[in-house]
Amino acid sequence: MTGSETPPTADFGQRYAEIDVTHWPVASREQLGTKPKRWLTDPQGDRWLMKYTTHNQRPDGTRHRKGDDWSERIANGVAERLGVPAARTDLAVERTGGRPEFGVISKSVLEAPSGDEMQSVEELVHGNELLSIEAAGRERVGYTVEAVREALDGVGVPYGIEDGLTAWDLFVGYLVLDAVVGNTDRHEENWAVIDGAGGRRLAPTFDHASCLGFQLDDEHRTRRLRTRDRGYTPEAWADRARTPFEARAHPVFAARRALDLTDRAARGRWLGRCKDAERLVEPVWMIPEGRMSRPAREFAERMLRQNCRRLLGESR
């Protein structure tokens, strides 16, 4: 299968679920970030962050709904395939008004294993509290992969990680995930450690919506899908991504730098799992029909494949 031969969803089995959260009680509002979001409580008593889809305005004044729901869910599916510990994420819908509100729910990373009450005394410590950086607009002086590595020295790993990886090894996996999906939002508040009575451990990765051309409308995507101008293709769009790290490197370059700072075993683990692009594109085709258009799927798949090629050092 090539990037132009997109498969039917049936090849990958069941589509992702869409959870109706209409009757879930609101626990609290979330202050971090710029997008509308709030904490909900499911029928089992677990906390989920509901993040509503947002809109962009076209030049003619009309608006289109962005894909920050499906992009988050796809990234979560890619994380599963890479073996990267990630906050559980599901597509969500809320039916309280005249039309449904779409979004994505992300389960609290402070949820401890069954029967463990320790999460009640745990606290999320974001990267900005662990690092010494100067943030001036989009520039973050001192925010480097080396600084993150130093900050994670002595930090434990998330629950369930038993194969000898360190917190830094896993964070390298987070950056590899960013590279694959083209996530441009790994700023210092979009990763964290969990501080509790047992010490500090790296939190599962979370908040990956800023990827895969989620902000474009289908007219724009279609022009790029059909063009013969190699500077205007989905691959060219993928190549223009930038991270919040100092010097605003491409996510692939940030991941490569991090890979250089880990051992051979961890490096082989992450790169080896990037070689199976066929498996990594599966989540693109598992989004329900009404949530993601065909142009959005084709665009996202071509971006993902391009990022894998670049990460593996392959020419197109």
C-alpha positions, 0 to 999 in steps of 0.5 A: 500500500502506498500513500495514495492507496488509502484503505477502507476502515474495515481493514482495521476492524471497529471504528473508535467509539463516540462517548455521549457525555451529556449527563456527566456532571461537571466537576470543575473548569480547567484554567490552563490553555486557551481552548474551552474545556472542563472536567467531567465525572463519568458514572464510575466516578472517574474524572475526564477533561472535556475539550471542545472542538474549536473553529477557524474563520475563512477569509470570506468571514465564514467559519469551519470546525477544526479537527482538534477532536479527531487529531487528538484521538488519532495521536492517541492511537499512534501512541498505543502502536508506538508503546508510548504511555498516554492519557486515555482519550475518546471522542465525545459528544454533548447534546444539551442544545439545539445542535451537538457539541463535539470534542474529545475527553481525556482521562485524568493522568492522576488516576492510580491503579485499582484499589490505590488511593494515592491519587488523592494526595498526588499533584501534577507538576508541569514542565515549566515548574521543573525548568528554568526558562525565559518565555517571550512570546513564541521564543523559549530560551533555555527550553531544550531537550537537554534541559528536559533530560536533566530535569527528569534525572531521578524521576520514576516512570508511569505505572505499568512500565516494567521493561527497564526504561527510564523517564528520559527514555520514555520522554524520548518516545513522547518526542518520537510520537510528536515527530510522527504526527507532527505535534507542534505543541509540546511546550513546557506545560504540555508534559508533567511529572506526578508528585506523590507520597511515593516520589515523582514519576513521569506522567503519561503524555497528553494533549496532542491535538495540534497535529496532522493539519487539524486546523485546515478546511477541506478546500485547502486540504484538497488543493494541496492533495491535488497539486503538482507543486511539490512545495504545496503538498501535504508533505510540504505542509508536514515539513514546515512544522515547528516545536516550541523548543529553543530555536523552534526545531522541526519535531523530527529534529527535536526527536532526533536530538533526543534519540542521540541522548539516549542509549542504543536499546531505547533508540532502537525501540522507538525507531524500530516501531516507526518502520511500520507505517502501515500500522501507524496510519491505522488510527486515521481510518478508525475515526467515525465517518461523521467526525472526519472527512475523506480529504482530512484522512488522506491529508493526515495519512500523507503527513504521517508517512512523510514524518516517518520517512524523515525520522528514519532518514529516508528520502522521499 
